[in-house]
Amino acid sequence: MRSWQKIFHLHRAAPAAPTGAEEELPVMSFGDHLEELRRRIFYALIGVVIAMVICLYYANGIIDFLYQPYLLALRWGGYSPHLQYFKPVGSVILYLMTAVKAGLVLASPWIIYQFWRFVTAGLYRRERLVVYRYLAPSILLFALGVAFFFFLVLPFLLKFVMQFNNQIALPSLRPTPWERVIYGGGFDQKWLKALPAGDRTPLLRIPVVKSDPTHFAPGQAVLWFNAATNQLCLHSGRQTLEITAQPAHALFSPVNLFRDYLSFVIIMCLVFGGSFELPMVMMILTRLGLVQPEQYRKLWRYVVLGLAVLAVLLAPSPDVFTFASIFVPLLALYVLGLGLSSLVARRRVSQ
């Protein structure tokens, strides 16, 4: 490490007119910066591991919390509120991955703190005070961004998807005369003409209940519809089965994969949490005198283009609604950061 320090000995230029001892910056070599980076990464990983252990202990409650919005949306849309997996031990793997990814989100404020500690190692004392002053609000903004997505954006997004699925009707399956010629006798079902219409015959009546029955006669199979869960159930032997629900006239039917929903929610939580840091970063840069509000205003076209590209790259699914749910908050946060930077700049001038 000493040899590296001798070869790469980096000095930071002193300010033009230092105001006192507090402006003196300790000299840090390249090796010192690497050592500080290693230390902060180590501390961040410790926080991530602790957060994952905590989330693993409370995994059942976390699963209930994370998946309830999706299951409620599925039930509201008329679909079966169950998640699927493909691999034989997929449920165990996804159970553990839920705890791991939830731990990553939980440890994000700690990671942000370690990042700022690494940055402040190369700042003057007055600059470190500025960063420390805005550190707690930045962590609060990250938590606010996560909550904004999970409690506001996610339910509306899921409701939109379910409405979209149900509005795309199943095409008519009645063949045209030309299609009858192509398919031959496959559609020539003359026996259908002898059957009564649906409104002219007695139908099987199934009881509608608000809760599942608990006592069953032996040797019988019974059907009922649970209105509270929107499920048609069949009990036979010792087992109660839920018959898969699907809107009768909807063209699209979702395959509710455990893994896809988890990845979508975790990525979007991190995206929104990080996006809410944008005003704070802009304000800190202005407070340190590195970027002026006029520069933000001059570059607004490039910023809008950059935010649009960033929204496309960060969107977990290539649809317009997901893109808009990322781009619009980013643009609003940029405008907010511009306003806060202007206030900070005016305060500096008045002082």
PLY file of the C-alpha trace (Angstrom):
ply
format ascii 1.0
element vertex 351
property float x
property float y
property float z
element edge 350
property int vertex1
property int vertex2
end_header
0.00 0.00 0.00
2.91 2.40 0.75
4.34 1.88 -2.74
1.00 2.74 -4.29
0.88 5.87 -2.16
4.31 6.95 -3.41
3.48 6.34 -7.06
-0.05 7.82 -7.04
0.17 10.79 -4.71
-2.83 12.97 -5.53
-3.22 16.42 -4.07
-6.32 18.57 -4.19
-5.73 22.17 -5.16
-6.22 24.54 -2.26
-8.83 27.28 -2.55
-7.70 30.65 -3.81
-8.24 32.40 -0.50
-8.54 30.04 2.46
-10.50 31.54 5.30
-8.93 29.59 8.15
-7.84 26.28 9.49
-11.22 24.75 8.76
-10.49 25.06 5.02
-7.40 22.87 5.23
-7.90 19.53 3.50
-5.90 16.51 4.64
-3.84 15.09 1.78
-5.19 11.70 0.61
-3.20 9.53 -1.73
-4.64 7.19 -4.33
-4.16 4.30 -1.92
-6.00 6.19 0.82
-8.96 6.70 -1.51
-9.00 2.99 -2.37
-8.83 2.11 1.31
-11.72 4.46 2.08
-13.73 2.99 -0.80
-13.06 -0.54 0.46
-14.15 0.43 3.95
-17.41 2.01 2.79
-18.26 -0.94 0.54
-17.57 -3.30 3.45
-19.84 -1.31 5.79
-22.55 -1.15 3.12
-22.41 -4.93 2.60
-22.68 -5.51 6.35
-25.82 -3.37 6.40
-27.26 -5.26 3.43
-26.61 -8.64 5.11
-28.23 -7.50 8.36
-31.24 -6.14 6.47
-31.60 -9.41 4.54
-31.50 -11.46 7.76
-34.20 -9.24 9.25
-36.34 -9.58 6.12
-35.84 -13.35 6.09
-37.12 -13.54 9.66
-40.22 -11.56 8.71
-40.52 -13.06 5.22
-44.15 -14.14 5.59
-45.28 -10.67 6.57
-43.18 -9.11 3.80
-44.74 -11.43 1.21
-48.21 -10.48 2.43
-47.29 -6.80 2.21
-45.61 -6.95 -1.21
-48.07 -9.18 -3.03
-51.37 -7.95 -1.62
-51.75 -5.12 -4.21
-51.27 -7.56 -7.08
-53.57 -10.23 -5.67
-56.28 -7.65 -4.96
-55.97 -6.34 -8.53
-56.22 -9.88 -9.92
-59.33 -10.59 -7.87
-60.85 -7.24 -8.89
-60.21 -8.07 -12.54
-61.85 -11.49 -12.23
-58.65 -13.57 -12.37
-57.37 -16.23 -10.02
-55.40 -14.56 -7.19
-52.51 -17.02 -7.21
-48.87 -16.77 -8.26
-47.06 -19.45 -10.26
-43.53 -20.75 -10.61
-41.82 -23.10 -13.06
-38.98 -24.88 -11.26
-39.54 -27.80 -8.81
-38.14 -25.83 -5.87
-39.23 -22.49 -7.27
-41.38 -21.59 -4.26
-38.44 -21.98 -1.86
-36.06 -20.01 -4.10
-38.56 -17.22 -4.64
-39.34 -17.12 -0.91
-35.66 -16.53 -0.21
-35.28 -14.07 -3.08
-38.15 -12.02 -1.69
-36.26 -11.62 1.59
-33.00 -10.83 -0.24
-34.49 -8.15 -2.51
-36.59 -6.65 0.26
-33.41 -6.46 2.34
-31.72 -4.56 -0.48
-34.49 -1.95 -0.44
-34.41 -1.79 3.37
-30.65 -1.24 3.36
-30.77 1.43 0.63
-30.68 4.40 3.08
-27.61 2.87 4.72
-25.97 2.45 1.31
-26.73 6.09 0.50
-25.17 7.12 3.81
-21.98 5.15 3.08
-21.80 6.69 -0.39
-21.94 10.20 1.03
-19.34 9.30 3.67
-17.00 8.27 0.86
-17.69 11.49 -1.03
-17.16 13.70 2.02
-13.72 12.18 2.63
-12.44 14.37 -0.22
-14.26 17.58 0.74
-13.37 20.58 2.85
-14.93 20.88 6.26
-17.43 23.52 5.18
-18.44 21.31 2.24
-18.86 18.30 4.52
-21.19 20.35 6.73
-23.34 21.10 3.68
-23.57 17.40 2.78
-24.33 16.35 6.38
-27.04 19.00 6.57
-28.87 17.51 3.60
-28.11 13.83 4.30
-31.17 13.13 6.46
-33.57 14.88 4.05
-32.09 12.89 1.15
-32.73 9.60 2.95
-36.25 10.79 3.76
-36.80 11.63 0.09
-35.67 8.13 -0.90
-38.20 6.57 1.49
-40.85 8.98 0.17
-40.12 7.88 -3.40
-40.51 4.21 -2.49
-43.78 4.91 -0.69
-45.03 7.06 -3.59
-44.61 4.20 -6.02
-45.88 1.38 -3.81
-48.96 3.07 -2.36
-49.98 5.34 -5.24
-48.45 4.42 -8.60
-48.54 0.62 -8.25
-52.29 0.25 -7.44
-53.28 2.55 -10.32
-50.90 0.74 -12.67
-52.30 -2.68 -11.75
-55.88 -1.44 -12.07
-55.09 -0.01 -15.50
-53.64 -3.34 -16.65
-56.70 -5.29 -15.45
-59.06 -2.84 -17.12
-57.05 -3.04 -20.31
-57.23 -6.85 -20.29
-60.98 -6.88 -19.77
-61.67 -4.23 -22.43
-60.00 -6.25 -25.19
-62.85 -8.58 -26.06
-62.47 -12.10 -27.34
-63.08 -12.16 -31.13
-66.17 -13.90 -32.41
-65.55 -17.59 -32.95
-68.32 -18.01 -35.48
-66.76 -19.02 -38.81
-67.59 -17.24 -42.02
-68.79 -19.27 -45.05
-65.30 -19.09 -46.53
-63.75 -20.35 -43.27
-66.23 -23.23 -43.27
-64.92 -24.19 -46.68
-61.30 -24.01 -45.50
-61.80 -26.00 -42.31
-64.23 -28.47 -43.85
-66.60 -30.33 -41.56
-64.92 -29.17 -38.38
-67.52 -26.41 -37.99
-70.44 -28.34 -39.44
-72.13 -29.08 -36.12
-75.78 -29.61 -37.05
-76.51 -31.09 -33.64
-76.19 -27.61 -32.10
-79.45 -26.59 -33.77
-81.35 -29.14 -31.72
-80.14 -27.69 -28.40
-82.20 -25.08 -26.51
-80.97 -21.47 -26.09
-79.32 -20.56 -22.84
-82.26 -18.44 -21.65
-84.82 -21.20 -22.37
-83.54 -23.98 -20.17
-83.09 -24.43 -16.40
-79.48 -23.84 -15.31
-77.43 -25.47 -12.59
-77.72 -23.35 -9.46
-74.64 -22.99 -7.25
-74.96 -21.37 -3.83
-73.27 -18.00 -3.36
-71.73 -17.59 0.09
-69.60 -15.00 1.90
-67.24 -17.57 3.45
-66.13 -21.12 2.66
-68.02 -23.95 4.42
-66.07 -26.04 6.92
-68.21 -29.18 7.34
-68.77 -31.61 4.48
-70.66 -34.89 4.19
-68.35 -37.85 3.43
-68.29 -39.26 -0.08
-69.68 -36.14 -1.79
-68.36 -33.46 -4.06
-69.90 -30.01 -3.58
-69.63 -26.68 -5.41
-70.08 -23.13 -4.13
-69.11 -19.59 -5.12
-67.32 -17.46 -2.51
-68.37 -13.87 -3.22
-65.77 -12.45 -0.82
-62.85 -13.96 -2.76
-64.61 -14.13 -6.16
-63.77 -17.84 -6.44
-65.69 -20.92 -7.57
-64.69 -23.76 -5.22
-65.02 -27.54 -5.36
-64.62 -29.80 -2.32
-64.00 -33.50 -2.80
-62.55 -35.96 -0.31
-60.26 -34.02 2.02
-59.36 -31.19 -0.31
-60.94 -27.93 -1.39
-59.97 -26.77 -4.86
-60.41 -23.36 -6.44
-61.47 -23.45 -10.07
-59.32 -21.08 -12.10
-61.08 -17.78 -12.73
-60.94 -16.03 -16.10
-63.30 -13.33 -17.44
-65.45 -15.06 -20.04
-65.11 -12.50 -22.82
-61.54 -11.24 -22.25
-58.90 -11.96 -24.88
-55.85 -11.64 -22.60
-55.15 -13.73 -19.54
-52.10 -13.00 -17.34
-49.67 -15.70 -16.24
-49.05 -14.52 -12.70
-45.39 -15.33 -12.20
-43.96 -14.88 -8.72
-40.54 -13.85 -10.04
-41.72 -11.25 -12.56
-43.88 -9.34 -10.11
-41.17 -9.30 -7.44
-38.52 -8.00 -9.85
-40.90 -5.36 -11.18
-41.79 -4.01 -7.72
-38.21 -4.02 -6.37
-36.76 -2.30 -9.45
-39.49 0.34 -9.51
-39.12 1.01 -5.77
-35.39 1.61 -6.22
-36.00 3.74 -9.32
-38.55 5.96 -7.62
-36.50 6.16 -4.42
-33.40 7.20 -6.35
-35.40 9.61 -8.52
-36.66 11.49 -5.48
-33.00 12.24 -4.65
-32.68 14.43 -7.76
-33.87 17.75 -6.18
-31.55 17.25 -3.22
-28.54 16.53 -5.45
-29.26 19.62 -7.57
-29.59 21.76 -4.45
-26.33 20.44 -2.93
-24.42 21.13 -6.16
-25.73 24.69 -6.15
-24.98 25.11 -2.45
-21.38 24.02 -3.06
-21.11 26.46 -5.97
-20.45 23.72 -8.54
-23.57 24.28 -10.71
-25.68 27.42 -11.00
-29.46 27.47 -11.67
-28.82 29.24 -14.99
-26.91 26.18 -16.17
-29.87 23.94 -15.30
-32.17 26.21 -17.30
-29.93 26.36 -20.35
-29.65 22.57 -20.52
-33.34 21.80 -20.04
-33.75 20.29 -23.53
-30.87 17.90 -22.98
-32.14 17.10 -19.50
-35.61 16.21 -20.81
-34.06 13.99 -23.48
-31.77 12.36 -20.90
-34.66 11.73 -18.50
-36.69 10.18 -21.32
-33.82 7.84 -22.23
-33.32 7.00 -18.55
-37.03 6.21 -18.17
-36.86 3.87 -21.17
-33.81 2.08 -19.75
-35.24 1.76 -16.24
-38.77 0.73 -17.22
-39.18 -3.00 -16.38
-41.83 -3.42 -19.10
-41.94 -1.72 -22.53
-45.35 -0.07 -22.23
-46.32 3.59 -22.36
-47.89 3.68 -18.91
-44.77 2.34 -17.19
-42.62 4.77 -19.15
-44.86 7.68 -18.17
-44.92 6.57 -14.52
-41.12 7.02 -14.46
-40.62 9.96 -16.83
-43.32 12.30 -15.44
-42.10 12.09 -11.78
-38.50 12.54 -12.95
-39.44 15.66 -14.90
-41.44 17.05 -11.97
-38.53 16.38 -9.62
-36.15 18.18 -12.00
-38.43 21.23 -11.97
-38.59 21.04 -8.17
-34.80 20.79 -7.97
-34.50 23.82 -10.26
-36.74 25.83 -7.95
-34.85 24.78 -4.83
-31.51 25.57 -6.51
-32.76 29.05 -7.37
-33.75 29.63 -3.74
-30.33 28.45 -2.53
-28.55 30.69 -5.08
-30.57 33.75 -3.97
-29.75 33.05 -0.32
-26.05 32.86 -1.15
-26.19 36.21 -2.95
-28.07 37.85 -0.07
-25.46 36.61 2.41
0 1
1 2
2 3
3 4
4 5
5 6
6 7
7 8
8 9
9 10
10 11
11 12
12 13
13 14
14 15
15 16
16 17
17 18
18 19
19 20
20 21
21 22
22 23
23 24
24 25
25 26
26 27
27 28
28 29
29 30
30 31
31 32
32 33
33 34
34 35
35 36
36 37
37 38
38 39
39 40
40 41
41 42
42 43
43 44
44 45
45 46
46 47
47 48
48 49
49 50
50 51
51 52
52 53
53 54
54 55
55 56
56 57
57 58
58 59
59 60
60 61
61 62
62 63
63 64
64 65
65 66
66 67
67 68
68 69
69 70
70 71
71 72
72 73
73 74
74 75
75 76
76 77
77 78
78 79
79 80
80 81
81 82
82 83
83 84
84 85
85 86
86 87
87 88
88 89
89 90
90 91
91 92
92 93
93 94
94 95
95 96
96 97
97 98
98 99
99 100
100 101
101 102
102 103
103 104
104 105
105 106
106 107
107 108
108 109
109 110
110 111
111 112
112 113
113 114
114 115
115 116
116 117
117 118
118 119
119 120
120 121
121 122
122 123
123 124
124 125
125 126
126 127
127 128
128 129
129 130
130 131
131 132
132 133
133 134
134 135
135 136
136 137
137 138
138 139
139 140
140 141
141 142
142 143
143 144
144 145
145 146
146 147
147 148
148 149
149 150
150 151
151 152
152 153
153 154
154 155
155 156
156 157
157 158
158 159
159 160
160 161
161 162
162 163
163 164
164 165
165 166
166 167
167 168
168 169
169 170
170 171
171 172
172 173
173 174
174 175
175 176
176 177
177 178
178 179
179 180
180 181
181 182
182 183
183 184
184 185
185 186
186 187
187 188
188 189
189 190
190 191
191 192
192 193
193 194
194 195
195 196
196 197
197 198
198 199
199 200
200 201
201 202
202 203
203 204
204 205
205 206
206 207
207 208
208 209
209 210
210 211
211 212
212 213
213 214
214 215
215 216
216 217
217 218
218 219
219 220
220 221
221 222
222 223
223 224
224 225
225 226
226 227
227 228
228 229
229 230
230 231
231 232
232 233
233 234
234 235
235 236
236 237
237 238
238 239
239 240
240 241
241 242
242 243
243 244
244 245
245 246
246 247
247 248
248 249
249 250
250 251
251 252
252 253
253 254
254 255
255 256
256 257
257 258
258 259
259 260
260 261
261 262
262 263
263 264
264 265
265 266
266 267
267 268
268 269
269 270
270 271
271 272
272 273
273 274
274 275
275 276
276 277
277 278
278 279
279 280
280 281
281 282
282 283
283 284
284 285
285 286
286 287
287 288
288 289
289 290
290 291
291 292
292 293
293 294
294 295
295 296
296 297
297 298
298 299
299 300
300 301
301 302
302 303
303 304
304 305
305 306
306 307
307 308
308 309
309 310
310 311
311 312
312 313
313 314
314 315
315 316
316 317
317 318
318 319
319 320
320 321
321 322
322 323
323 324
324 325
325 326
326 327
327 328
328 329
329 330
330 331
331 332
332 333
333 334
334 335
335 336
336 337
337 338
338 339
339 340
340 341
341 342
342 343
343 344
344 345
345 346
346 347
347 348
348 349
349 350
